[in-house]
Amino acid sequence: MSAFFDYELPAPRDRNPSHLGLHVADGGEIELAGKRFCGFGVNYFGAFAHYWYDDYNHTPFVGAFAKLKEYGVDFIRMPFGGYWTDYYEAFAKDPDAVLRCLDRVVEEAERAHIGIIVSLFWHDTALPLYLGEHRAAMGDPESETVKFALDYTAAIVSRYASSPAVWAWEIGNEYNLSADLCDTADWNWLSGYPDEKPSGFDYYSSDEMIAFYTWIGEKIREYDGWRMIESGNGEMRSFAKASAERSRRMNKEKHAWTVDWTTNTRRDFDEMNARMTPDPLDGVSFHLQQGTGDGTGKYVETMAPWGKSVTQREYFTAYKEAADACGKACVFGEMGDFMDMNDAPDLEEHFRGLIDDIRASGIQIALTWQFQDFTDAGADGMKLRVLGEANAAYKADGVCDSEAAFRME
């Protein structure tokens, strides 16, 4: 029995003997049902979260899954949880009620033949705040945060590891974008503790994050020895290496340091992608949005991650090469949100260019940042149509047999 919620946690045992879901083979190639797999999917945050928050009797995901299949999009990324502390409070109070709601989503995904990349702990602040701890608790194996997270992982993975709709496991959402960002002078980059006096412990180091990834990954492997596990990391910070080294020299009593903004070299970039994907994680993750978000109406299609300008195709290829170097897969978890550009007349041209550049980079799995709640109106419908065309091309090449996942039941 969990110490945090009334749910009988099963003894460790592989619940995926049929080898369901995506698997990372030697060398980092992603396979499904024993064959190389490439495909484009969508993020659908609200499939469970908004269903649970709004109305158990209202099931918008049913129509959404059917519509995705019509467009030729066969898999999604979604959290198996809510966004904020109220979700963990509800789970602790009555886990069976929450899990029955989640069961309904998974059952519909099985029926519709929609694969799911499952994100376990979406928001890095929610769980420690619910438990009355600071975010740095994720690096302490004796913390309530880590113990609850391990129990929650065991409950979710053991329950759904036998589902053909579950394709992969993800730890959280973009934790790396908050790692090593400590500012105890002005308390910048800090969110989630509005009613408390801020503390250096409200920040966390990349080493603490990596420890959390490792422990959760190991717990996943107790129940699923096959499926891909990835972090959910966002874009690699341009100063990630220097800031990580600075946090290792923190004032431990105050858990405080100052950020080093020194730009990564390309070698640093490769090193940090490997370090932030610790075993047993076997998928390097990154997210990148393509709109400016500042109203200038300019597409962002060049970057300068190592102090030199590179095209987006070169940048995507660098992530794939970084993953290859450590023998792991590469997952482009969020892409295609052009933000302020979504009403631009040439959006489709640039979205198609984005898809072409992802394919050229060799990245096998990519998902557009699409839905809080499903819609195929306007730009969303265009993106779905283009993704479906790209998947059709993959299917013609024999590398996108998503139905194989469901023939293995």
N, C-alpha and C positions, 0 to 999 in steps of 0.2 A: 504494500500500500504506500502511495506517495505520502510524504510528510506534509504536503501542501494542498492536496485535493483528494477527495474520496474516490479514488480510482485504483483498481488493482493493476499494478505494473507487472507485466509478464517477465519471466526469467529470460535472460538473453538467449536468443535462438534466431537463426537466419529465417526470416519470414518471406524470403524471395528465392526459393529453390528453383523456380522456373526461369530465373534470370530475366525478369520483366524490366522494361524501361531502358533508358539510354545507358550505355556502358562505355567507359574509356579504355580502349585496348592499349597494348604496348605501343609506345611512341606518341600517344595522345590522340589517336583517331577515335571519333565518336561513332559508336555502332548502335543499331537497333535490331534486335532479333538476329544478331550475328552478321549483319551487313552494314557497310558504311552508310551513315545517314547524314543528310544535309537538309536544312529546311528553315523557313521563316515563320515565326509565330507572332503573337501579340501579348502584351501585358493586359491583364484584365483584373485590376485590383479589386473591384467590387463584386466579383463573382460570389465569393463567400462573405467578405467583410460587410458589404452593404446589405446583403440578404440577412445576415445575422443582426445587424444594427436596426434594420427598418421593420421587417415583418416576416416572421417565419412562414406565413402562408402565401407570401408573394415571391414567386420564383422567376425573376427575369432572366436568370442564366439559362433556363431551358430554351427559350427562343434565341438567345444569344449564341449558344453552342450550335444550334441548328443553322443559324445564319453564317457563322464562321465556316462551317463545313460547305455551305453553298459557295462561298468565295474560294474554297480550296485551302483554307488555313486550318491546320490540324492540331495545333498545340498552343498552350498559353502559359504564362507565368503569373502566379497569384499567391498571396499570403494565406497560409492556413492559420489565420488568427486575425485579430483586429488591429487597429492602429495604436490605441492609447491604453491607459491603465485599466479602464473599465472592462476591457476584454479579459484581462487576467483575473480581475476580481470576480467576474461572472464565471470564468472557468473554474476557479478555486471553489466557488460556492456550489456549482452544479455542473461538473464536467460532462456528465452523461447528456444533459440537455444541449450543451454546445456541440458535442460530438455528433449527436443525432442530426443537428443542422448541417454540420460538415459532411456527414454521411450522405445526405441528400444531394449535395453538390457533386461529390465523387461518383455516386451512383448514376447521376445524369451524364457526367463526363464519360463514364463507361458505356452507357447506352448510346451516346452520340459519337463515340470514338474520338474524343478530345483528350490529348495528352496534357499533363500538368507538370510544370516545374514548380515544386512546392517550396515557398519561402517560409521558414519557421518563425523567425523573430524579426519582423519587419523594421520596427523603429527602435533604435538603440537605447532610447531613454525610457521607454514604457515599462519594461520589466523591473529594472532597479528602482524606479520611482514608485511603482506599486508596492514593492517590498521595503520601502523606506531606506534604500541604500543609494550610493552614488554610482555613476557610470563606471568608475574604475574598479568596481566590484567584479566586473566581468573577468578580471585577471586574477581573482582570488578563489582558489578551488573550495575554500571553506565558506564562501559567501552564500547568503540566501539566493542571490541572483543566479549563481552558477548551479546550485543544487536544484532550484526550481526549473531552470532551463534544461538540465539533464533529465529530470522527471518528465517534463513536457515533451521533450524529444522522444523519450522512450514511449510515451503514450501515443504520440502521433505516428511515429515510424512503425511501431509494432502493429498498429491498427490498419495502416494503409499500405504496408510494404507488399501485400499480396494483390493489390489492385493494378490491373493493366493500364489504368488511366494515369497512374503516378509514374512520371518519366524520369525525374531527377529530384535531388534534394538541394536546397540552398539554405545557408545559415541566416542571413539577414539582408538588409538593404542599405548599401553604400556606407557601411561602418567606417571604411577607410577614409572617407571624406572628413570625418571628425577626429580621426586618430592623430595624436601628437600636436593638436592645436590647443595649446595652453596659453591663457592670458589672464593672469590673476590681478593685473592692474586695472583693466577696464571691463573684464569679463566678457570680451567678445567671443563669438562663436559658441556661446553657451545657451542651451535651451532646455526646458523641461523641468526646471526647479524654481518656478516663479515665486513660491511662498517661503523659500528658505534662503538663508544667507549663503551666497555662493562659496564654493570650496574648490581648491585645486583638485580634489578627488572627483569633482564633477566632470573633469576631463579624463581621457584615457589615452594611454600610449599605444603605439602599434604592437608592442610586445604583449600588452595585456589583451588586445584584440586578437592577436595570433594565438595566444593561449586559449582563449574562448573558442575560436574556430577549431582548434585541435581537439579540445574536450568534446565539443558537440559532434564533430566528425567521428570521433571514436565511438560515441554513443550510437550514432546512426549505424555504424558498421557492426554493432552488436546485433542488429535486427535486419540489416540489409547489406550483404557483402558484395553487391553487384552494381547498383545504380551509381551514376555520376553524382558527386558532391561538389558544389561550388560555393564560393563565399557570398556572392551578390555584391561584390565591390563595384564602386563607381570608377570613374576615370582615375588613373594614377596621378596623384598630385605631382606637379612639376618640381616640387621641393621635398618629395617624400623621403629620400635617403638622408638628407641632412637633418630634417626634422625628427626622424626616427633616432638618429644618433644623439641628437640633443636631448630627447626625452629620456634616454638611458642614463643621462647625467643629472637627472632631476633631483631636487631637494626632496628626499623621501618622506621627511616628516610632514611637509606641507603638500607633497605630491604636486610640485610646481616646477616649471621650467620656462624658458623663453624660446620661441620658435626660431629655427634657423631656416631662412628662406632661400638658401643656396640652390641653384637650379641643378636638377639631375643631369648626369651624362647619360648617353644611351646605355652604357653598361650598368649604371645605377638603376635605370628603368627596368632592365631585364632582371636585375638582382631583386628589386623590390616586388615585382610581380611574382617571382618565385617564393620570396619570403612570406608574402601575404597569401600564399596558397599552400599552407603547410599540409603534409600528409596527416590524415588520409584523404584530404581534399584532392581531387584530381581534375578540377576544371578551373582555369584562370578566367576570372570574370572582369568585365569592364562595361561602363555605361558612358554614353556621349550623346548630347543633344546637338542638333544641327542649326537651330535658329539662334539669333543674337539675343532675343529677349529684351532688347533695349530700345526697340522702336526705330532703329536705323534702317531697317529693311534690307540688310545685307546678309547673304548666306555665309555661314561659317564653314568653309571647305578647305582651309589651311590652318595649321597649328604650329606652335613652336615649343614643343615639350622639352627639347634639349638645347634651347638657345638658338635654334636654327629652324627656318620655316620648312614644313613638309606638307604634302598634300594629304587629304583624308585617306586616300588609298594607301599611301606610304605609312601613315599612322596606324591604320587598321592592320597592315601587314606586320608592323612592329609588334603589336600585341600577339599576333599569331606566332611570330618568331620567338617571342619571349616564352610563350607557352610550350612551343616545340623544344626549346632549350632545356626545359625542366621535365620534358616527357609528359606534359599534361594537355588536356583539351583547352580550347579557347571558346568562351561563350560571350557573345555581345548581347548583354541582357536587356539594355534599353537603347533604342536608337530611333531616329525618324520623327522626333518631336521638334518641329521647326518653329514652335512657339509663335513669335510675332509674324512669321512668314506663312502661316497656315491659310491665309486668304490671298496669297500672292498668285497672280495668273500663271506664273511659270513653276508653281510648286511641283506639279507632276514630273516635269523635266528633271528637277533637282532630286526628287525622291527616287526616280528611276536611276539617276546617276549614283545615288547612295547605295542602292541595291547592287548595282553593277560593281561598285568598288568593294563592297563586302564580299561578293562572290570571287572577285579577282584576288582578294587577300588570302583566300583559302580558309576563312572562318566558316565552320560548318553550321553553327546555330546562331541565329540572331532574331531578336524580337523587338517590334516597334512599340514605343510607348503610346498606347492607344486609348485605353478605356479606364475611366473610373467606373462608369456604368456604360453598358454597350450602346453604341450608335453606329450606324453606317451612313450617316448624313454627311454631305459635304466632303471635306478633305479626308475624313475617316473612311468613307466609302471608296474613294480613289486609292487610298493606301491599301485597303483590303484587296481591291482588284489587282493592284500591281503585285502584292505579295502572293496572291493566288497564281498569277502568271509565272512568277519566279519559281514557285513550288511545282507548277506543272512542268516547267523545264527540267527541274531536278528529277521529277518522276520519270520523264522521258529518258533521262540519263541513267535511270535505275538506282538512284541514291536517295530516294525519298519515299520509301514504302512505309508510310505511317500506319497503314492497316495491319502490318505485321505485328505491331505491338498488341493488337487485340485478337489475333489468331493464336496467340500463345496462351490464352486463358486455360 
